[in-house]
Amino acid sequence: MVFQVEGEVPAMAFFVPIIHVAVGVGMAYYALCLFLNRSYINIEHGFLTVKHQPLPWWNSNTNISIGELEQLYIKEVRGNKGKRYYRLKAKLKNGKDKNILRMPDMKTESLRQIEEAIETHLGIEDAPAHGEYQIERHALNQPTKQQRQGQPIIAAPGSRQLQDLLVGHFVDYHSQTFEVIYLTRYIWKDGNRHQLLQLFSAEDLEVLVFLHQNAGIYTPWIEQKLNPTEAARVAFDPESPNAELFYDDDNYQLKEQAVGDMYRKDGDAGLATQQWIYRNDFDSLQLRILNNEGMISVYKGAKELSGEFENFLIP
């Protein structure tokens, strides 16, 4: 039996088959790109470029001016069905992020190796970025203060001090529990050793603690790293360091100058580093300036009491 329908056939009746064909072609082309394409990362002429060849893919190539690059980091992305993907991203000095590699089956170990190779080549000081995969993983595993109640503190006598904390250890600060997620050591030729602890809480709070050593006495400073625009306002010249700096309505006098090496990870070779410390008249605020092979970083710090850090937990 045949039915005849008078009138116009709905346009959607034609579009649906076309959409199915387009999706099928797109999936086939995507699979072909995964099979044939190779990714090429080049650093030359002041630019970091990423190209995927031989088949073109929409919005996959990247071109970043090295002068705009602040940090590299790995970001975890979850798909609709809960599958996890990892991307290598660039954090720019203007605050924006840009994808470098976003291949679906790329392992975090491979991305980490690429990240370290690029940062080493460009002389970028490796530091965790907000939203980085490693940071989020620590935050998810971090115990709350209530969970820690009654837990034994595993530490040798006399070791419950900030300078004894390592990555993976916990400490309470201002009624929040923080985990040490990154540790940078500075070993100076005058015999002193400084440390920079990056703390992160389950509430997404981040604290930088600079430990200043002088003749065996450690003093904590809560720091924040100035962005390039703010750092330029400090008007510091490493070739001819000022005896005095003016920043945010405060005068800072040069108190210390040190030469040595910076160690970002255990087993890594030290990075040649210079450091200048300026403090205000009350020794309550400081500007800490680092020169790592020509790259200048400026940190503003406020002196803190060691007693504000308590309940040390060393798993």
BAMAR-475554 format. One record per residue (C-alpha): x, y, z. Coordinates in Angstrom, 1 decimal, always signed. Layout:
! residues N
+--------+--------+--------+
!      X !      Y !      Z !
+--------+--------+--------+
!      X !      Y !      Z !
...
+--------+--------+--------+
END
This chain:
! residues 315
+--------+--------+--------+
!      X !      Y !      Z !
+--------+--------+--------+
!   +0.0 !   +0.0 !   +0.0 !
!   +1.3 !   +3.4 !   -0.9 !
!   +0.5 !   +6.6 !   +0.8 !
!   +0.9 !   +9.9 !   -1.0 !
!   +1.3 !  +13.0 !   +1.1 !
!   +0.4 !  +16.3 !   -0.6 !
!   +2.2 !  +19.5 !   +0.1 !
!   +5.8 !  +20.4 !   +0.8 !
!   +8.2 !  +18.0 !   +2.4 !
!   +9.8 !  +19.6 !   +5.6 !
!  +13.3 !  +20.9 !   +5.1 !
!  +14.5 !  +18.9 !   +8.1 !
!  +13.9 !  +15.7 !   +6.2 !
!  +16.7 !  +16.7 !   +3.8 !
!  +19.0 !  +18.1 !   +6.5 !
!  +19.0 !  +15.1 !   +8.8 !
!  +20.8 !  +12.8 !   +6.3 !
!  +23.2 !  +15.5 !   +5.4 !
!  +24.1 !  +16.0 !   +9.0 !
!  +24.7 !  +12.3 !   +9.5 !
!  +27.0 !  +12.3 !   +6.5 !
!  +28.9 !  +15.3 !   +7.7 !
!  +29.4 !  +13.8 !  +11.1 !
!  +30.7 !  +10.6 !   +9.6 !
!  +33.1 !  +12.4 !   +7.3 !
!  +34.3 !  +14.5 !  +10.3 !
!  +35.0 !  +11.5 !  +12.5 !
!  +36.9 !   +9.8 !   +9.7 !
!  +39.0 !  +12.9 !   +9.1 !
!  +39.7 !  +13.2 !  +12.8 !
!  +40.9 !   +9.6 !  +13.0 !
!  +43.1 !  +10.1 !  +10.0 !
!  +44.7 !  +13.2 !  +11.6 !
!  +45.4 !  +11.2 !  +14.8 !
!  +47.1 !   +8.5 !  +12.7 !
!  +49.1 !  +10.6 !  +10.2 !
!  +49.8 !  +13.9 !  +11.9 !
!  +52.9 !  +14.8 !  +13.8 !
!  +53.4 !  +17.8 !  +16.2 !
!  +56.4 !  +20.1 !  +15.7 !
!  +57.4 !  +22.5 !  +18.4 !
!  +59.9 !  +25.2 !  +17.3 !
!  +61.5 !  +28.0 !  +19.3 !
!  +63.2 !  +30.6 !  +17.0 !
!  +63.1 !  +34.2 !  +16.0 !
!  +61.5 !  +35.1 !  +19.4 !
!  +58.4 !  +32.9 !  +19.0 !
!  +57.2 !  +29.5 !  +20.3 !
!  +55.3 !  +27.8 !  +17.4 !
!  +53.4 !  +24.5 !  +17.4 !
!  +52.3 !  +23.0 !  +14.1 !
!  +50.5 !  +19.7 !  +13.3 !
!  +51.2 !  +18.3 !   +9.9 !
!  +50.6 !  +17.1 !   +7.2 !
!  +46.8 !  +17.4 !   +7.6 !
!  +45.4 !  +20.7 !   +8.7 !
!  +43.1 !  +20.8 !  +11.8 !
!  +41.0 !  +23.7 !  +12.8 !
!  +42.5 !  +26.0 !  +15.4 !
!  +45.3 !  +23.6 !  +16.4 !
!  +48.5 !  +25.5 !  +15.5 !
!  +49.9 !  +27.9 !  +18.0 !
!  +52.2 !  +30.9 !  +17.7 !
!  +53.3 !  +32.7 !  +20.9 !
!  +55.8 !  +35.5 !  +21.4 !
!  +58.4 !  +34.4 !  +23.9 !
!  +58.2 !  +37.9 !  +25.5 !
!  +54.5 !  +37.2 !  +26.4 !
!  +55.2 !  +33.8 !  +27.9 !
!  +55.1 !  +33.6 !  +31.7 !
!  +54.6 !  +29.9 !  +32.6 !
!  +53.8 !  +26.5 !  +31.2 !
!  +51.5 !  +24.0 !  +33.0 !
!  +49.4 !  +20.9 !  +32.6 !
!  +45.6 !  +21.2 !  +32.8 !
!  +43.3 !  +18.3 !  +33.4 !
!  +40.0 !  +18.3 !  +31.3 !
!  +37.2 !  +15.9 !  +31.9 !
!  +34.9 !  +14.7 !  +29.0 !
!  +31.2 !  +14.1 !  +29.1 !
!  +31.6 !  +10.5 !  +30.2 !
!  +34.2 !  +11.3 !  +32.9 !
!  +37.2 !  +10.5 !  +30.8 !
!  +40.2 !  +12.6 !  +31.7 !
!  +42.4 !  +14.4 !  +29.1 !
!  +45.5 !  +16.5 !  +29.7 !
!  +46.7 !  +19.6 !  +27.9 !
!  +49.9 !  +21.5 !  +27.9 !
!  +49.0 !  +25.2 !  +28.3 !
!  +50.8 !  +28.5 !  +28.3 !
!  +50.0 !  +31.2 !  +30.8 !
!  +50.7 !  +34.6 !  +29.3 !
!  +51.7 !  +37.8 !  +31.0 !
!  +48.4 !  +39.4 !  +30.2 !
!  +46.6 !  +36.8 !  +32.3 !
!  +45.3 !  +34.7 !  +29.4 !
!  +45.9 !  +31.0 !  +28.7 !
!  +46.7 !  +29.4 !  +25.4 !
!  +46.8 !  +25.8 !  +24.4 !
!  +50.2 !  +24.3 !  +23.3 !
!  +49.3 !  +20.6 !  +23.0 !
!  +45.8 !  +19.1 !  +23.5 !
!  +46.2 !  +15.7 !  +22.0 !
!  +43.6 !  +13.3 !  +23.5 !
!  +45.9 !  +10.3 !  +24.3 !
!  +48.9 !  +12.3 !  +25.6 !
!  +50.2 !  +11.1 !  +28.9 !
!  +51.0 !  +13.5 !  +31.7 !
!  +54.6 !  +12.2 !  +31.9 !
!  +55.2 !  +13.1 !  +28.2 !
!  +53.6 !  +16.5 !  +28.7 !
!  +55.8 !  +17.1 !  +31.8 !
!  +59.0 !  +16.3 !  +29.8 !
!  +58.0 !  +18.7 !  +27.1 !
!  +57.1 !  +21.4 !  +29.6 !
!  +60.5 !  +21.0 !  +31.4 !
!  +62.4 !  +21.0 !  +28.1 !
!  +60.8 !  +24.2 !  +26.9 !
!  +61.2 !  +26.0 !  +30.3 !
!  +64.8 !  +25.0 !  +30.5 !
!  +65.5 !  +26.2 !  +27.0 !
!  +63.9 !  +29.5 !  +27.6 !
!  +65.2 !  +29.9 !  +31.2 !
!  +61.7 !  +30.1 !  +32.7 !
!  +61.6 !  +29.4 !  +36.4 !
!  +59.2 !  +26.5 !  +36.9 !
!  +56.4 !  +27.4 !  +39.4 !
!  +52.9 !  +25.9 !  +39.8 !
!  +50.1 !  +27.8 !  +38.1 !
!  +46.5 !  +28.1 !  +39.4 !
!  +44.5 !  +25.3 !  +37.8 !
!  +47.5 !  +23.1 !  +37.2 !
!  +46.8 !  +19.4 !  +37.2 !
!  +49.3 !  +18.6 !  +40.0 !
!  +47.8 !  +21.3 !  +42.3 !
!  +44.3 !  +20.2 !  +41.8 !
!  +45.2 !  +16.6 !  +42.6 !
!  +46.8 !  +17.6 !  +45.9 !
!  +43.8 !  +19.7 !  +46.8 !
!  +41.5 !  +16.8 !  +46.3 !
!  +43.6 !  +14.5 !  +48.5 !
!  +44.1 !  +17.1 !  +51.2 !
!  +42.6 !  +16.3 !  +54.6 !
!  +40.5 !  +18.9 !  +56.3 !
!  +41.4 !  +20.3 !  +59.7 !
!  +38.6 !  +18.2 !  +61.3 !
!  +39.9 !  +15.0 !  +59.6 !
!  +43.3 !  +15.7 !  +61.0 !
!  +42.1 !  +15.9 !  +64.6 !
!  +43.5 !  +13.0 !  +66.5 !
!  +46.1 !  +12.1 !  +63.9 !
!  +49.6 !  +11.6 !  +65.2 !
!  +52.2 !  +14.1 !  +64.1 !
!  +55.0 !  +12.1 !  +62.7 !
!  +58.1 !  +14.2 !  +63.3 !
!  +61.4 !  +13.9 !  +65.0 !
!  +61.9 !  +16.0 !  +68.2 !
!  +62.6 !  +19.6 !  +67.4 !
!  +61.7 !  +19.3 !  +63.7 !
!  +58.2 !  +20.9 !  +63.9 !
!  +59.4 !  +24.0 !  +62.1 !
!  +58.7 !  +25.6 !  +58.8 !
!  +62.2 !  +24.9 !  +57.4 !
!  +61.6 !  +21.2 !  +57.9 !
!  +58.5 !  +21.0 !  +55.7 !
!  +58.7 !  +19.2 !  +52.4 !
!  +56.4 !  +18.7 !  +49.5 !
!  +53.4 !  +16.6 !  +50.7 !
!  +53.6 !  +17.9 !  +54.3 !
!  +50.7 !  +19.8 !  +55.9 !
!  +50.5 !  +22.9 !  +58.2 !
!  +47.7 !  +25.1 !  +59.6 !
!  +47.8 !  +28.8 !  +58.9 !
!  +45.1 !  +31.3 !  +59.9 !
!  +42.6 !  +28.4 !  +60.6 !
!  +43.1 !  +26.8 !  +57.2 !
!  +44.9 !  +23.6 !  +56.5 !
!  +47.6 !  +23.9 !  +53.7 !
!  +49.7 !  +21.4 !  +51.9 !
!  +53.2 !  +22.1 !  +50.7 !
!  +52.9 !  +21.6 !  +46.9 !
!  +56.2 !  +23.2 !  +45.8 !
!  +59.5 !  +23.9 !  +47.4 !
!  +62.3 !  +26.0 !  +46.0 !
!  +65.7 !  +26.1 !  +47.8 !
!  +68.3 !  +28.9 !  +47.5 !
!  +71.9 !  +28.1 !  +48.6 !
!  +74.1 !  +31.2 !  +48.8 !
!  +77.8 !  +31.4 !  +48.8 !
!  +77.8 !  +33.2 !  +52.2 !
!  +76.5 !  +30.0 !  +53.8 !
!  +72.9 !  +31.0 !  +54.3 !
!  +70.0 !  +29.0 !  +52.8 !
!  +66.6 !  +30.4 !  +52.0 !
!  +63.4 !  +28.5 !  +51.0 !
!  +60.2 !  +29.4 !  +49.2 !
!  +57.2 !  +27.2 !  +50.1 !
!  +54.1 !  +27.2 !  +48.0 !
!  +51.1 !  +26.2 !  +50.1 !
!  +47.7 !  +25.3 !  +48.8 !
!  +44.4 !  +24.6 !  +50.6 !
!  +41.3 !  +22.6 !  +49.8 !
!  +39.5 !  +25.9 !  +49.6 !
!  +41.7 !  +26.9 !  +46.7 !
!  +43.7 !  +29.4 !  +48.8 !
!  +47.4 !  +29.8 !  +47.8 !
!  +50.1 !  +31.2 !  +50.0 !
!  +53.8 !  +31.8 !  +49.3 !
!  +56.1 !  +31.6 !  +52.3 !
!  +59.6 !  +32.8 !  +52.0 !
!  +61.9 !  +31.6 !  +54.8 !
!  +64.8 !  +33.9 !  +55.3 !
!  +67.8 !  +32.5 !  +57.2 !
!  +70.3 !  +34.6 !  +59.0 !
!  +72.9 !  +32.9 !  +61.3 !
!  +70.6 !  +29.9 !  +61.9 !
!  +67.4 !  +32.0 !  +62.6 !
!  +64.5 !  +31.6 !  +60.1 !
!  +62.0 !  +34.4 !  +59.6 !
!  +58.8 !  +33.8 !  +57.5 !
!  +57.6 !  +36.3 !  +55.0 !
!  +54.2 !  +36.0 !  +53.2 !
!  +55.0 !  +36.9 !  +49.6 !
!  +53.2 !  +37.6 !  +46.3 !
!  +54.9 !  +37.7 !  +43.0 !
!  +54.5 !  +40.9 !  +41.1 !
!  +53.2 !  +40.7 !  +37.5 !
!  +55.4 !  +42.2 !  +34.8 !
!  +53.6 !  +45.6 !  +34.9 !
!  +53.9 !  +45.9 !  +38.6 !
!  +57.5 !  +44.7 !  +38.6 !
!  +58.4 !  +47.3 !  +36.0 !
!  +57.2 !  +50.0 !  +38.5 !
!  +60.0 !  +48.9 !  +40.9 !
!  +62.5 !  +50.3 !  +38.4 !
!  +65.3 !  +47.9 !  +39.3 !
!  +68.5 !  +47.6 !  +37.3 !
!  +70.6 !  +44.5 !  +38.1 !
!  +73.6 !  +46.0 !  +36.4 !
!  +73.5 !  +49.0 !  +38.8 !
!  +71.4 !  +48.1 !  +41.8 !
!  +69.8 !  +51.1 !  +43.6 !
!  +70.6 !  +51.7 !  +47.3 !
!  +66.9 !  +52.6 !  +47.7 !
!  +63.7 !  +51.8 !  +45.9 !
!  +60.2 !  +53.4 !  +46.0 !
!  +57.1 !  +51.3 !  +45.5 !
!  +53.5 !  +51.7 !  +46.6 !
!  +54.2 !  +54.8 !  +48.7 !
!  +57.0 !  +53.0 !  +50.6 !
!  +60.7 !  +53.5 !  +50.6 !
!  +62.8 !  +50.3 !  +50.7 !
!  +66.6 !  +50.2 !  +51.5 !
!  +68.9 !  +47.6 !  +50.2 !
!  +69.7 !  +45.2 !  +53.1 !
!  +71.2 !  +42.1 !  +51.5 !
!  +72.7 !  +40.9 !  +48.3 !
!  +73.5 !  +37.3 !  +47.6 !
!  +74.9 !  +35.1 !  +44.9 !
!  +74.4 !  +31.4 !  +44.6 !
!  +72.2 !  +28.7 !  +43.1 !
!  +68.5 !  +28.0 !  +43.0 !
!  +67.2 !  +24.4 !  +43.2 !
!  +63.6 !  +23.7 !  +42.1 !
!  +63.6 !  +19.9 !  +42.5 !
!  +65.7 !  +17.4 !  +44.3 !
!  +68.5 !  +16.1 !  +42.1 !
!  +68.3 !  +19.0 !  +39.6 !
!  +71.3 !  +21.0 !  +38.8 !
!  +71.4 !  +24.4 !  +40.5 !
!  +70.4 !  +27.5 !  +38.5 !
!  +72.8 !  +30.5 !  +38.9 !
!  +70.9 !  +33.1 !  +40.8 !
!  +71.4 !  +36.6 !  +42.2 !
!  +69.1 !  +38.0 !  +44.9 !
!  +68.6 !  +41.5 !  +46.3 !
!  +66.5 !  +42.2 !  +49.4 !
!  +65.1 !  +45.6 !  +50.2 !
!  +63.1 !  +46.5 !  +53.3 !
!  +61.1 !  +49.4 !  +54.6 !
!  +62.0 !  +51.5 !  +57.6 !
!  +60.2 !  +49.2 !  +60.0 !
!  +61.5 !  +46.0 !  +58.5 !
!  +57.9 !  +44.8 !  +58.1 !
!  +57.8 !  +44.8 !  +54.3 !
!  +60.3 !  +43.7 !  +51.8 !
!  +61.0 !  +43.5 !  +48.1 !
!  +62.9 !  +40.5 !  +47.0 !
!  +64.4 !  +40.6 !  +43.5 !
!  +65.8 !  +37.5 !  +41.7 !
!  +68.0 !  +37.4 !  +38.6 !
!  +68.0 !  +34.0 !  +37.0 !
!  +70.3 !  +34.2 !  +34.0 !
!  +68.8 !  +37.5 !  +32.9 !
!  +65.2 !  +36.9 !  +33.9 !
!  +64.1 !  +39.3 !  +36.7 !
!  +61.4 !  +38.3 !  +39.2 !
!  +60.1 !  +40.6 !  +41.9 !
!  +58.3 !  +39.4 !  +45.1 !
!  +56.7 !  +41.7 !  +47.7 !
!  +56.6 !  +40.3 !  +51.2 !
!  +55.2 !  +41.0 !  +54.6 !
!  +56.9 !  +39.7 !  +57.8 !
!  +54.9 !  +37.0 !  +59.6 !
!  +55.3 !  +35.4 !  +63.0 !
!  +56.4 !  +31.8 !  +63.1 !
!  +53.8 !  +31.1 !  +65.7 !
!  +51.0 !  +31.6 !  +63.1 !
!  +52.0 !  +28.3 !  +61.6 !
!  +50.9 !  +25.3 !  +63.7 !
!  +49.8 !  +21.6 !  +63.7 !
!  +52.6 !  +20.4 !  +61.5 !
!  +51.7 !  +17.0 !  +59.9 !
!  +54.4 !  +15.0 !  +58.2 !
!  +52.8 !  +11.9 !  +56.6 !
+--------+--------+--------+
END
